[in-house]
Amino acid sequence: RREEMRCLLEAAAQIEVEVGNPSNPSTLVRIEGDPGIGKSYLVKSVIPTLTQSGWICLSCKFDRLMYDQLSTIASAFETFFRHLVTLTNEMLSNEEAEDVGAILSHVQENLSSSGIVVLSEFMPSLRTLYPAIFASLVDDDSFHSSEEDRDATEDKNIEDSTMDEEIMASAFSRKNRLHYLFKMLVHAISRPDHPLFLWIDDLQWANERSIELLSSLLTDSGHLNNNNVHSFLAVTSYRSNEITPILSRYFEKIDSSALVVVRNILLDAISKSDMNVVVSDALRLPLRQTRALADVLYAKTIGNPLYLQVFMKSMTDEKMLSWSLVQKRWIWSIEAIKATPIDDNVAELLTRKLMRLPKDSQKALKAASCFGVHVEESSLRVLLASDVSQSILPCLERAQEEGILEIEDGLRFTHDMIQEAAYDLMSPEERVGYHYTFGVQLAAQIPLSEEANYFAATDHINRAKALAAIEGLSLDQSMNIEFATLNLTAGKRSMEISDFPSALKYLQYGISFLPETKWDTNYELSLRVYEDACLACYINARPDKMIEFLQEILQNARSFDDKLKGLFVLVQKLTSLGKLKESMNKVFFILDELGESFPESEVTEAVIHDTMMLTKSSLDGVSEEDLIAAPRLNNKRMHWAVKLMA
């Protein structure tokens, strides 16, 4: 892979040369190839060289089982900030302390306090690094009196509706601001003497929201107007046989942009001669002695490095390759190796390898695979508390000895294909059972304040439901109301952090968990789920589903007040479609129901003038300070009327 390594290092060297040139475009290196071909290994091979040259190297990896994919990109920066937290707690040299201080100052200057607060939702270490900012938020809250707290409780519905209105009005701007903050974060961290290297692995599993953010980082940086904006190299690696239509569309956008220089690296199978170099190096034997073996292995593994690694390990397990104490070297049976059946692909070979493990080890790996490639420590606690816990520790240790798992911030499969093979070993019933069990345990045992685990619990439960539906399996329905509530909360939280596609997904799952008698037995919960589902459909441009959910509300609401939120979303949708007359007629109908009727006769300029003068006279002697200090509006119907008239 020398040529490919040279291409990566050249891209980095070009950025070092062009630092400070404001016309210098962004740079993206795309690495594609089949599973197991060595994409990750290639990037890992150049990172030490870049680090020695002063680069700040960050990385993240998408997972096909990941619930919140924007947090994947954010995790690269969170790891960096977590490292800074560690450094601030250590005895540093003056130079090191100045370097850390410069980074923190630059981040605060570029993001501002409000930007840091927003990004702390994705990077919690920022709260530790900037305690003064978050302490001021607590101080602000302390000014509220107990009477104000009571008012806040009484006005909860009004506050919720105000938040919903803000989300509707600013959905697009919220997304743009988040993109802008990530771009400013990249600029704040990267400097001419310390460029930033961001590697995003397994991009084929990224959702549109994450791909859109990456595209924004690369193509929308010009307006930042600074000289260091392009001290930044983005590298993506992905499976060439699993490119999604969404990913293809964004690649086309990036390719056509004059603001991005794209370098493509296609990793093919290694050559037969390189295969011999690998085998010779592994067995510590001269090339001439391993050539015949390498030729056979090349035919068996079609030049795939991971395939070769797993196949050679299976050869030692089956005694076709062994260490000779007499000859003090590796020996092999070339005929036995030739006679070994060929697997169609590396996935089949990995599956066969896992199936040779003891049953207890297989069970432990299958359970661990439900959490994805990386089993975080919080998830590991749940795994250890499950019904496989009695035998799981020795089994996981055995898997570590076999090179299947690594102990790193919990557990990590050494390759995503191994995790996939372990997951695919399960029967449909096992997958449903494990996901359901882990979801319930995560929700019950882990504090809901740990937001990532809260989402993970909801996602496990939803995945169990989806798999059960596909396979025609039944699922325990005794906790369906709790699951609907979990999804409602996850949907609301997703909208608050501008993850609108995920919000709609959670709310649709919430609806699916409600019983057929929901409007009789769980009225308040049903109303809230359907209201938020309408809002999420509006933001995600799903008018068909929005009308479907709205009809549910209109047909089952017990009062006109309970229809208001859904009707308000409908008015906003009609307005956004340019159906102004229909929208106004709907507004007048709702206002009439709220007791705020407009005059039926023609509204002339004189009528408007008289009304304005009446309003003005009622405000005589009222100062701006009086208005600010006035009690908040706590009449729900009047609140909706004001919103609709606005």
C-alpha positions in Angstrom: 0.0 0.0 0.0 3.0 2.4 -0.4 1.4 4.3 -3.3 -1.9 4.7 -1.4 0.0 5.9 1.7 2.0 8.4 -0.4 -1.3 9.8 -1.8 -2.6 10.4 1.8 0.6 12.0 2.9 0.8 14.2 -0.2 -2.7 15.5 0.5 -1.6 16.5 4.0 1.6 18.0 2.7 -0.3 20.1 0.2 -2.4 21.6 3.0 0.7 22.4 5.1 2.1 24.3 2.0 -1.1 26.2 1.3 -1.9 27.2 5.0 -2.8 30.8 5.1 -4.0 31.0 1.5 -7.7 32.0 1.7 -8.4 30.8 -1.8 -7.1 27.3 -1.0 -10.1 24.8 -1.4 -11.0 22.2 1.2 -9.5 18.7 0.7 -11.3 15.4 0.9 -9.6 12.0 0.5 -12.1 9.2 -0.2 -10.9 5.7 0.4 -13.1 2.9 -0.9 -12.8 -0.9 -1.2 -14.4 -4.2 -0.3 -14.9 -5.2 3.3 -11.6 -6.4 4.9 -9.5 -4.9 2.1 -7.5 -2.7 4.6 -9.1 0.7 4.4 -8.8 1.4 8.2 -5.3 -0.1 8.4 -4.1 2.3 5.7 -5.3 5.4 7.5 -4.0 4.1 10.9 -0.6 3.6 9.2 -0.2 7.3 8.4 -1.6 8.8 11.6 1.7 8.4 13.6 3.6 10.2 10.9 1.1 13.1 10.8 1.0 13.3 14.6 4.8 13.7 14.7 4.4 16.5 12.2 2.1 18.4 14.6 -1.3 17.3 13.2 -4.3 16.9 15.5 -5.8 13.6 14.4 -9.4 12.9 15.2 -11.4 9.9 14.1 -14.9 8.4 14.4 -16.6 5.3 13.0 -20.2 4.8 12.0 -22.0 1.6 13.1 -24.9 0.0 11.4 -26.7 -0.3 14.8 -26.0 3.3 15.8 -29.2 5.1 16.9 -28.0 8.8 16.8 -25.5 9.2 14.0 -24.7 12.8 14.4 -23.2 11.9 17.8 -20.8 9.8 15.8 -19.1 12.8 14.2 -19.4 14.7 17.5 -17.6 11.8 19.3 -14.4 12.6 17.4 -14.4 16.1 19.0 -15.6 14.8 22.4 -12.6 12.4 22.5 -10.4 15.4 21.8 -12.0 17.5 24.6 -12.0 14.6 27.0 -8.2 14.4 26.4 -7.9 18.1 27.2 -9.9 17.5 30.5 -7.3 14.9 31.4 -4.4 17.2 30.6 -5.9 20.1 32.7 -5.8 17.7 35.7 -2.2 16.8 35.2 1.1 18.6 35.9 2.0 20.2 32.6 5.1 22.0 31.4 4.7 25.7 30.8 4.7 25.1 27.0 2.0 22.3 27.3 -0.2 24.5 29.6 0.1 27.4 27.2 -0.9 25.1 24.2 -4.0 23.8 26.0 -4.9 27.3 27.1 -4.6 28.6 23.6 -6.9 25.9 22.3 -9.5 26.6 24.9 -9.3 30.4 24.4 -9.6 30.0 20.6 -12.6 27.7 20.9 -14.4 30.2 23.2 -13.5 33.2 20.9 -14.9 31.4 17.8 -18.0 29.8 19.3 -19.1 32.2 22.0 -20.7 31.1 25.2 -24.0 30.3 23.6 -22.3 28.1 20.9 -20.4 26.2 23.5 -23.7 25.5 25.4 -25.3 24.2 22.2 -22.4 21.9 21.3 -22.2 20.6 24.9 -25.3 18.6 24.0 -23.1 16.5 21.8 -19.7 17.0 23.6 -20.4 16.9 27.4 -16.7 17.5 28.2 -17.2 21.1 27.2 -19.1 21.5 30.5 -16.0 20.5 32.4 -13.7 22.7 30.4 -15.8 25.8 30.6 -17.4 25.7 34.1 -17.9 29.5 34.3 -20.2 29.4 31.3 -22.4 26.7 32.8 -22.3 28.2 36.3 -23.8 31.4 34.9 -26.7 29.4 33.5 -27.4 28.0 37.0 -27.2 31.5 38.5 -29.7 32.8 36.0 -32.1 30.1 36.9 -31.8 30.9 40.6 -33.4 34.4 40.1 -36.8 32.7 39.7 -39.0 33.0 42.8 -41.0 30.1 44.1 -44.1 31.9 42.8 -42.6 32.0 39.4 -41.8 28.3 39.6 -45.5 27.7 40.4 -46.5 29.8 37.4 -44.1 27.9 35.2 -45.7 24.6 36.3 -49.2 25.9 35.7 -48.1 27.3 32.3 -46.4 24.1 31.1 -48.7 23.6 28.2 -48.2 27.2 27.0 -44.4 26.8 27.2 -44.6 23.6 25.3 -46.6 25.2 22.5 -44.2 28.1 22.4 -41.3 25.7 22.0 -43.1 23.9 19.3 -43.8 27.2 17.5 -40.1 28.1 17.8 -39.1 24.7 16.4 -41.5 25.1 13.4 -40.3 28.6 12.7 -36.6 27.9 13.0 -36.1 24.3 11.9 -34.0 25.2 8.9 -32.1 28.0 10.8 -31.4 25.6 13.7 -29.8 23.1 11.3 -27.8 25.8 9.7 -26.6 27.1 13.0 -25.5 23.7 14.1 -23.5 23.3 10.8 -22.0 26.7 11.4 -20.9 25.8 14.9 -19.3 22.6 13.8 -17.4 24.6 11.1 -16.3 27.2 13.6 -15.2 24.4 15.9 -13.0 22.9 13.1 -11.6 26.4 12.6 -11.0 26.9 16.3 -9.1 23.7 16.8 -7.1 23.7 13.5 -4.1 26.1 13.3 -1.3 26.6 10.8 1.2 24.8 13.1 -1.4 22.2 14.1 -3.7 21.3 11.2 -6.7 19.1 11.8 -7.0 15.6 10.4 -10.6 14.2 10.6 -11.1 10.5 9.6 -14.6 9.2 9.3 -14.7 5.4 8.9 -17.6 3.3 7.5 -19.3 6.2 5.9 -21.6 3.8 4.1 -23.7 3.6 7.3 -24.1 7.3 7.8 -27.5 8.8 7.6 -28.4 11.9 5.5 -28.0 14.3 8.5 -24.4 13.2 9.1 -23.5 13.3 5.4 -25.1 16.7 5.1 -22.9 18.0 8.0 -19.7 16.6 6.4 -20.7 18.2 3.1 -21.3 21.5 4.8 -17.9 21.4 6.5 -16.2 20.9 3.1 -18.3 23.2 0.8 -19.6 26.0 2.9 -16.6 27.5 4.6 -15.8 30.4 2.4 -18.0 32.9 4.3 -16.0 32.4 7.6 -13.4 34.8 6.2 -10.3 33.7 7.9 -6.9 32.6 6.9 -6.8 29.2 8.7 -10.1 27.8 7.6 -8.5 25.2 5.4 -5.9 23.8 7.9 -8.1 20.8 7.7 -8.0 17.5 5.9 -11.1 15.2 5.9 -10.7 11.5 5.1 -13.6 9.1 4.6 -13.4 5.4 4.2 -16.3 3.2 3.1 -17.3 -0.1 1.4 -17.5 0.4 -2.3 -20.2 -2.3 -2.6 -22.6 -0.6 -0.1 -22.8 3.0 -1.3 -26.3 4.3 -0.6 -28.2 6.6 -3.0 -28.0 9.4 -0.4 -24.2 9.1 -0.2 -23.9 9.0 -4.0 -25.9 12.2 -4.3 -23.7 14.1 -1.8 -20.6 12.8 -3.5 -21.8 14.2 -6.8 -22.4 17.6 -5.0 -18.9 17.6 -3.6 -17.3 16.5 -6.9 -19.0 19.4 -8.7 -17.9 22.0 -6.1 -15.0 24.3 -6.9 -14.5 24.6 -3.2 -13.3 21.1 -2.7 -10.3 19.1 -4.0 -11.2 15.4 -4.0 -8.6 12.7 -4.0 -9.9 9.1 -4.5 -8.1 6.0 -3.4 -9.5 2.7 -4.5 -8.1 -0.3 -2.6 -8.0 -3.4 -4.6 -6.9 -6.9 -3.6 -3.2 -7.1 -2.8 -1.1 -8.6 -5.6 0.3 -12.2 -5.4 3.8 -10.9 -4.9 2.6 -8.6 -2.0 0.7 -11.6 -0.6 4.0 -13.4 -0.4 5.6 -10.5 1.4 2.9 -10.6 4.0 3.1 -14.3 4.5 6.9 -14.2 4.6 6.8 -11.5 7.2 4.2 -13.3 9.3 6.1 -16.6 9.3 9.6 -15.0 9.6 10.8 -17.0 6.6 12.5 -16.0 3.3 10.3 -15.1 0.3 11.5 -18.1 -1.7 10.3 -20.5 1.1 6.8 -19.1 1.4 6.1 -18.4 -2.4 4.3 -21.7 -3.0 2.2 -21.3 0.2 1.4 -17.7 -0.7 0.2 -18.7 -4.1 -2.3 -21.2 -2.6 -3.4 -18.6 0.0 -3.9 -16.0 -2.7 -6.2 -18.4 -4.6 -8.1 -19.1 -1.4 -8.5 -15.5 -0.1 -8.6 -13.6 -3.4 -6.0 -11.1 -2.1 -8.2 -9.8 0.8 -6.0 -9.1 3.8 -8.6 -9.8 6.4 -9.6 -13.0 4.6 -5.9 -14.0 4.7 -5.6 -13.2 8.4 -8.6 -15.2 9.4 -7.8 -18.1 7.1 -4.2 -18.4 8.4 -5.6 -18.4 12.0 -8.0 -21.2 11.0 -5.0 -23.1 9.5 -3.2 -23.0 12.9 -6.5 -24.1 14.7 -6.8 -27.1 12.3 -3.1 -27.9 12.6 -2.4 -27.4 8.9 0.1 -24.7 9.9 2.1 -25.3 13.1 5.3 -24.4 14.8 8.0 -27.2 14.6 10.1 -27.4 17.8 12.5 -29.6 15.8 13.0 -27.3 12.8 12.4 -24.2 14.9 10.2 -22.6 12.2 6.7 -22.7 10.9 5.7 -25.7 8.8 2.6 -26.5 6.8 0.8 -29.2 4.8 0.4 -27.6 1.3 -1.9 -30.5 0.2 -4.2 -30.2 3.2 -4.5 -26.4 2.6 -5.3 -26.9 -1.0 -8.0 -29.4 -0.1 -9.7 -26.9 2.3 -13.1 -25.8 1.0 -13.2 -22.2 -0.2 -15.7 -19.9 1.4 -17.5 -17.5 -0.9 -16.4 -14.5 1.0 -14.7 -13.4 4.3 -18.1 -13.2 6.0 -18.7 -16.9 5.6 -15.1 -17.7 6.8 -15.7 -15.5 9.9 -19.0 -17.2 10.6 -17.3 -20.6 10.4 -14.6 -19.4 12.7 -17.1 -18.2 15.3 -19.0 -21.4 15.1 -15.9 -23.3 16.1 -15.9 -21.5 19.5 -17.6 -23.1 22.5 -21.4 -22.5 22.8 -21.0 -20.2 25.8 -18.5 -18.0 23.9 -20.8 -17.8 20.9 -23.7 -16.8 23.2 -21.6 -14.1 24.8 -20.4 -12.7 21.4 -23.9 -12.7 20.0 -25.2 -10.8 23.0 -22.3 -8.3 22.7 -22.9 -7.8 19.0 -26.3 -6.3 19.7 -24.6 -3.1 20.9 -22.6 -2.7 17.7 -18.8 -2.7 17.1 -18.1 -0.8 20.3 -19.8 -1.9 23.6 -19.4 1.2 25.9 -18.8 0.7 29.6 -22.4 1.7 30.5 -23.7 -0.9 28.0 -21.2 -3.4 29.2 -22.8 -3.1 32.7 -26.1 -4.0 31.2 -24.6 -6.9 29.3 -23.0 -8.2 32.5 -26.3 -8.0 34.3 -28.1 -10.1 31.6 -28.8 -13.8 31.7 -25.5 -14.6 30.0 -23.5 -12.8 32.8 -22.6 -16.0 34.7 -20.3 -17.2 32.0 -19.7 -14.1 30.0 -16.4 -12.9 31.5 -14.3 -16.0 30.8 -16.0 -16.2 27.4 -15.0 -12.6 26.6 -11.5 -13.3 27.8 -11.4 -16.3 25.4 -12.6 -14.0 22.6 -9.9 -11.5 23.4 -7.2 -14.3 23.2 -8.7 -15.3 19.8 -8.3 -11.7 18.5 -12.0 -11.2 18.3 -12.4 -8.5 21.0 -10.3 -5.8 22.4 -10.7 -4.2 25.8 -10.9 -0.5 25.0 -13.3 1.8 26.9 -15.5 -1.2 27.3 -15.4 -3.8 24.6 -14.6 -3.4 20.9 -14.8 -6.0 18.1 -11.5 -6.0 16.3 -13.3 -5.6 12.9 -16.8 -4.6 12.1 -17.2 -7.7 9.9 -16.6 -9.9 13.0 -19.4 -8.0 14.8 -21.6 -8.5 11.8 -20.8 -12.2 11.7 -21.6 -12.6 15.4 -24.9 -10.7 14.9 -25.8 -12.8 11.9 -25.2 -16.0 13.9 -28.4 -15.3 15.9 -31.8 -16.6 15.0 -34.6 -14.0 14.6 -35.9 -15.0 18.0 -32.6 -14.5 19.7 -32.2 -11.0 18.2 -35.6 -9.9 19.2 -35.1 -11.3 22.7 -31.7 -9.7 23.3 -32.7 -6.3 22.0 -35.9 -6.3 24.0 -34.1 -7.4 27.2 -31.2 -4.9 26.8 -33.7 -2.1 26.1 -35.7 -2.8 29.2 -32.6 -3.1 31.3 -31.0 0.1 30.0 -34.2 2.0 30.7 -34.5 0.6 34.2 -31.0 0.5 35.4 -29.2 3.5 33.9 -30.2 7.1 35.0 -32.3 8.7 32.3 -30.1 11.8 32.7 -27.5 9.9 30.7 -29.0 10.9 27.5 -27.1 8.6 25.1 -28.1 5.6 27.1 -31.7 6.8 27.2 -31.7 6.9 23.4 -30.0 3.6 23.3 -32.7 2.0 25.5 -35.4 3.3 23.2 -33.6 2.1 20.1 -33.1 -1.4 21.4 -36.8 -1.7 22.1 -37.7 -0.3 18.7 -35.4 -2.6 17.0 -36.9 -5.6 18.8 -40.4 -4.5 17.7 -39.2 -4.0 14.0 -37.5 -7.4 13.9 -40.5 -9.1 15.5 -42.8 -7.6 12.9 -40.5 -8.7 10.0 -40.3 -12.2 11.3 -43.9 -12.5 12.4 -42.9 -13.0 16.0 -44.9 -11.9 19.1 -43.5 -9.3 21.6 -44.4 -8.9 25.2 -46.9 -6.1 25.3 -47.1 -5.5 29.1 -44.8 -2.5 28.9 -46.1 -0.9 25.7 -47.3 2.3 27.4 -43.9 2.8 29.0 -42.3 2.2 25.5 -44.7 4.7 23.9 -43.7 7.3 26.6 -40.0 6.5 26.0 -40.4 7.2 22.3 -42.4 10.4 23.0 -39.6 11.8 25.2 -36.9 10.7 22.6 -38.9 12.4 19.9 -39.2 15.6 21.8 -35.5 15.6 22.7 -34.5 14.9 19.1 -36.5 17.9 17.9 -34.8 20.1 20.5 -31.4 19.2 19.2 -32.6 19.6 15.6 -32.6 15.9 14.7 -35.9 16.0 13.0 -35.7 12.7 11.0 -35.0 10.8 14.2 -37.8 12.6 16.0 -40.3 11.4 13.4 -39.0 7.9 13.6 -39.3 7.8 17.4 -42.8 9.3 17.4 -44.0 6.8 14.8 -42.7 4.0 17.0 -44.5 5.7 19.9 -47.8 5.5 18.0 -47.1 1.9 17.1 -46.8 1.0 20.8 -50.2 2.5 21.7 -53.1 0.1 22.1 -56.2 0.1 19.8 -58.2 1.5 22.7 -55.6 4.3 23.2 -58.1 7.2 22.9 -60.2 5.7 25.7 -57.5 4.2 28.0 -54.5 6.5 27.4 -56.0 9.7 26.1 -53.4 12.3 27.3 -50.4 10.2 26.1 -52.1 9.5 22.7 -52.8 13.2 22.2 -49.2 14.3 23.0 -47.7 11.6 20.7 -50.0 12.5 17.8 -49.5 16.2 18.3 -45.7 15.9 18.2 -45.9 13.5 15.2 -47.9 16.1 13.3 -45.2 18.7 14.1 -42.4 16.3 13.1 -44.1 15.5 9.8 -44.5 19.2 9.0 -40.8 19.8 9.6 -39.8 16.7 7.6 -42.0 17.7 4.7 -44.3 14.6 5.0 -47.8 16.1 4.4 -49.4 12.8 3.8 -48.5 11.4 7.2 -49.2 14.8 8.8 -52.8 14.7 7.5 -53.1 11.1 8.7 -52.0 12.0 12.2 -54.1 15.2 12.3 -57.2 13.3 11.4 -56.6 11.0 14.4 -56.5 14.1 16.6 -59.6 15.8 15.1 -61.7 12.6 15.2 -60.8 11.7 18.8 -60.1 15.0 20.7 -62.4 15.5 23.6 -62.5 19.3 23.3 -61.7 21.9 20.7 -58.8 23.0 22.9 -57.2 19.6 22.4 -57.4 20.2 18.6 -55.5 23.5 18.7 -51.9 22.3 18.4 -52.7 20.0 15.4 -54.8 22.8 13.7 -51.9 25.3 14.3 -49.5 22.9 12.5 -52.0 22.6 9.6 -52.2 26.4 9.3 -48.4 26.6 9.2 -48.3 23.9 6.5 -51.0 25.6 4.3 -49.0 28.8 4.6 -45.8 27.2 3.6 -47.5 25.7 0.5 -48.7 29.1 -0.6 -52.3 28.3 0.1 -52.8 31.6 1.8 -56.6 32.0 1.3 -57.2 28.5 2.7 -54.9 29.2 5.5 -56.6 32.5 6.5 -60.0 30.9 6.3 -58.8 28.2 8.7 -57.4 30.8 11.0 -60.7 32.8 11.1 -62.6 29.5 11.8 -60.3 28.7 14.8 -60.4 32.3 16.1 -64.2 32.2 16.0 -64.2 29.0 18.0 -61.9 30.7 20.5 -64.3 33.7 20.9 -62.1 36.1 18.9 -64.5 36.8 16.0 -63.5 39.3 13.3 -66.1 41.7 12.0 -68.2 40.3 9.2 -68.6 43.7 7.5 -65.8 45.1 5.3 -62.7 46.1 7.3 -62.0 49.6 6.2 -59.0 51.8 7.0 -61.3 53.8 9.3 -62.2 50.6 11.2 -58.5 49.7 11.6 -57.7 53.3 12.7 -60.4 53.3 15.4 -59.3 49.9 16.7 -55.7 51.0 16.9 -56.6 54.2 18.7 -58.7 52.2 21.2 -55.7 49.9 21.8 -53.4 52.9 22.2 -55.7 54.6 24.7 -55.8 51.4 26.8 -52.0 51.6 27.0 -51.9 55.3 28.2 -49.7 55.6 31.2 -48.2 52.1 30.7 -44.4 52.1 30.4 -42.2 49.6 28.6 -41.0 48.5 32.1 -44.6 47.9 33.1 -45.2 45.7 30.1 -42.1 43.6 30.8 -43.1 43.2 34.5 -46.7 42.4 33.7 -48.0 38.9 34.6 -47.5 36.3 31.9 -50.5 35.3 29.8 -51.8 32.1 31.4 -55.1 31.8 29.5 -54.5 28.9 27.1 -57.2 29.8 24.6 -56.1 33.4 24.5 -52.5 32.3 24.0 -53.5 30.3 21.0 -55.6 33.2 19.6 -52.6 35.5 19.8 -50.3 33.0 18.1 -52.8 32.5 15.3 -53.4 36.2 14.8 -49.7 36.8 14.6 
